[in-house]
Amino acid sequence: MNARGVALTLGGSAPSNDSILFDSRGMGGVGSNNSAGHVYVFTRNGFKDSICVSRFGLIARTCGQ
């Protein structure tokens, strides 16, 4: 995915499904694989930043913390 010069990857590769899904209890995940968290990496002009989405739907700037 690429918009406004920012490339979005899921763990370093292009995501096949870039939607974050939440169920009625607030549990989150990507696509049909809700068992693990995911790291989204944003890149622009050589700079990188990332966010982590846990299997519980928590969105954080650092993973595993």
ABEGO torsion letter per residue (X at the ends): XBBGGBBBBBGGBBBABABBBBBAAGBBEBEABAABBBBBBBBBGGBBBBBBBBAAGBBBABBGX
